[in-house]
Amino acid sequence: MSNGTNFNLEERTFLFAQSVRSYCKKVTHNIINIQDIKQAVRSSGSVSANYIEANEALSKADFIYRLKVCRKEAKETKLWLNLIDIEDKKDLEPTKLLLVSEANQLMLIFNAIIKKSQ
């Protein structure tokens, strides 16, 4: 189930997880944000990890399942990014919007691959 585009999406999901981590380092680590930051870091990394797993799938069903997990984790990442409070650092808003947009784009990509694969 591997082709040239898989590597690009592997790289894209890796860069997404890396960007979320970079963003989370910049936000204020207060009592409210700490859990949301942890969740955003976990779910963004899970998008990438599960996409790697999908590319190593042993069956079509396993491939589709892993992609559904990727889609779910991207959706969760969007939630956590939106919950992180950046009221004290308004300059982070453009970065947040880019990350939320990327999470949404990844969801759409995974959805298209799932539909095509079924």
Secondary structure, 3 states (H helix, E strand, C coil): CCCHHHHHHHHHHHHHHHHHHHHHHHCCCCCCHHHHHHHHHHHHHHHHHHHHHHHCCCCHHHHHHHHHHHHHHHHHHHHHHHHCCCCCCHHHHHHHHHHHHHHHHHHHHHHHHHHHHC
